[in-house]
Structure formats: C-alpha cells, structure tokens
C-alpha cells in the first residue's frame, strides 16, 4: 500500500473481536474453503503478550492465501493509536478498506524488527521511507514517528537511529 510491493503470501489484519464472538466470526467462513478453528483462535487471542502478539492465522485452501489476525490490544497505546488513525484506501480496483497509516505502519515494523532482528522488517522500514520521500505529498510525519519511538523505549530508539543512518546512505 505505502511502498513498492514485495512478495508476501498473507494479509495482516488487526481486529477488535471479543472472545465471545470468535465462533460467530468463524462461522462466516465455509469449512470447505477455509481452514479456521474457533478454539485455536480463542486460545491465541488470549495470549496477546506472547511473541506472536496473540496472532491467529487461517488459510484459504483454494488459493493457499493466509490471513493473520492480530487482536486489538487495548493496553498497547501504539496499536490503539494506529487503529484509531486508520485510513480508507483503494486496495483493489473499486475496493476500499481501512488500512494502517504509513507512519503507524513504520512504527509497527520498527517494533517487529526489534522483536526478532528481521532484516526483512528493517528493509520494509527503509523502503517505506524511501517511497514516502518520492511522493509529492509525504504521508509519514517523522515527528509523530519520533514521538512514538521515544515512548517505545531504547530498543526501538536504536532501531530508529539505525534506520535514519541507512536512509541517509540510501538517499
């Protein structure tokens, strides 16, 4: 959405889905087409502080496409702000969806990078900033990002500093 495409085989969605409505949610997906398990989703969602952040994945068996659902964690101020700041964008021709803002995506990817030192996440951060620099009207408010980085602590601050150095070198 916010930078050049990269090969991915999943869709990440933050959901505000109460535990008592998971079975109902799952019932909307045909078991002939989707591998989705309400009990497994409930168990995953009850572990929001796990390394996976409570994520639950299910698969469209026809296409092999995977959907990763992340429960909205009301105790995570950055995630709540990201959810609140979502924007509506055309994701496919004449199909619109609420998506994470470019700045909030950058913040989340910095966090993911610090969790597992994934160079893929770091490259995604760099690509986001480089693409933003090419826009007539940039989407990423770097002051907003810096404010969140400072709130998120030294590990994310170090990642942000490394990212700024990489951006300067790339530019």
C-alpha positions in Angstrom: 0.0 0.0 0.0 2.7 2.5 1.0 5.8 1.3 -0.8 6.9 -0.9 -3.6 5.3 -4.4 -3.5 7.2 -7.3 -2.0 6.3 -10.9 -2.3 4.1 -11.9 0.6 1.6 -14.6 1.0 -0.5 -13.2 3.8 -2.7 -10.4 4.9 -2.2 -8.9 8.3 -5.4 -7.6 9.9 -5.9 -6.0 13.4 -9.3 -7.0 14.7 -11.4 -5.7 17.5 -13.1 -9.0 18.1 -14.4 -10.0 21.5 -13.6 -13.6 22.6 -17.3 -14.4 22.9 -17.8 -13.6 19.2 -15.0 -15.7 17.7 -17.2 -18.7 16.9 -19.7 -16.4 15.2 -16.9 -14.8 13.2 -15.5 -18.2 12.1 -19.0 -19.3 11.0 -18.8 -16.8 8.1 -16.0 -18.8 6.5 -17.0 -22.0 4.8 -15.1 -25.0 6.2 -14.9 -26.4 2.6 -12.8 -23.4 1.7 -11.1 -22.0 4.8 -9.1 -23.8 7.5 -10.2 -21.8 10.6 -10.6 -23.1 14.1 -12.5 -21.1 16.7 -11.0 -22.8 19.7 -7.4 -22.3 18.4 -8.2 -18.6 17.6 -9.6 -18.1 21.1 -6.5 -19.7 22.7 -4.2 -17.5 20.5 -6.2 -14.3 21.3 -5.9 -15.0 25.0 -2.1 -14.6 24.7 -1.7 -11.0 23.5 1.7 -10.7 25.2 3.2 -13.8 23.5 5.9 -13.3 20.9 3.2 -13.7 18.2 1.2 -10.9 19.9 -1.9 -13.2 20.1 -1.9 -13.6 16.3 -4.1 -16.3 14.8 -3.6 -17.4 11.1 -6.1 -19.1 8.9 -5.9 -20.2 5.3 -8.0 -20.0 2.1 -7.4 -23.6 0.9 -8.3 -22.8 -2.7 -5.6 -20.1 -3.1 -3.3 -21.0 -0.3 -3.5 -17.4 0.9 -3.0 -16.9 4.6 -4.8 -14.3 6.8 -3.1 -13.2 10.0 -5.5 -11.8 12.6 -4.0 -9.7 15.4 -6.3 -8.9 18.3 -6.5 -5.2 19.2 -4.7 -4.9 22.5 -6.2 -2.0 24.4 -3.2 -2.0 26.7 -0.9 -1.2 23.7 -1.1 2.5 23.2 0.8 2.5 19.9 -1.5 -0.2 18.4 -4.6 1.6 19.7 -3.4 4.9 18.1 -2.7 3.0 14.8 -6.2 1.5 14.9 -7.7 4.9 15.6 -5.6 6.6 12.8 -6.5 4.1 10.1 -7.3 5.5 6.7 -9.6 4.3 3.9 -7.7 3.4 0.7 -8.5 1.7 -2.6 -6.8 -1.7 -2.2 -8.0 -3.2 -5.4 -9.9 -1.5 -8.3 -13.1 -0.1 -6.8 -12.5 -2.0 -3.5 -11.8 0.1 -0.4 -10.5 -0.9 3.0 -9.4 0.6 6.2 -5.6 0.4 6.4 -2.9 1.4 8.8 -1.4 4.9 8.0 2.1 4.9 6.6 3.5 6.4 9.8 1.9 3.8 12.0 3.0 1.0 9.7 6.5 2.3 10.0 6.3 2.3 13.8 4.9 -1.2 13.9 7.6 -2.5 11.5 10.3 -0.9 13.7 8.8 -2.8 16.7 8.7 -6.1 14.8 12.3 -5.5 13.7 13.3 -5.1 17.4 11.5 -8.3 18.4 13.4 -10.6 16.1 16.1 -8.5 14.3 14.4 -9.3 11.0 16.3 -7.7 8.2 13.1 -8.0 6.1 11.3 -5.7 8.5 14.2 -3.3 8.5 14.2 -3.2 4.7 10.5 -2.7 4.8 11.0 0.4 7.0 13.7 1.7 4.7 11.5 1.1 1.6 8.6 2.9 3.3 10.7 6.0 4.0 12.3 6.0 0.5 8.9 5.7 -1.2 7.5 8.4 1.1 10.3 10.7 0.0 9.3 10.3 -3.6 5.7 11.3 -3.0 4.5 14.8 -3.9 2.8 14.9 -0.6 4.7 12.7 2.0 2.5 10.6 4.2 4.9 9.9 7.1 5.1 12.6 9.7 8.6 11.9 11.1 8.0 14.0 14.3 5.0 11.7 15.0 7.2 8.6 14.5 9.9 10.1 16.7 7.4 10.7 19.5 6.3 7.1 19.4 9.8 5.8 19.1 10.7 7.7 22.3 7.7 6.3 24.1 8.5 2.7 23.0 12.0 2.7 24.6 15.7 2.3 23.9 15.5 -0.8 21.6 13.1 1.0 19.2 15.1 4.2 19.5 18.2 2.4 18.5 16.4 0.8 15.5 15.1 4.3 14.5 18.6 5.7 14.6 20.0 2.9 12.5 17.1 3.4 10.1 17.8 7.1 9.8 21.5 6.4 9.0 20.5 3.8 6.4 18.1 6.3 4.8 20.8 9.0 4.6 23.1 6.5 3.0 20.5 5.4 0.5 19.5 8.9 -0.4 
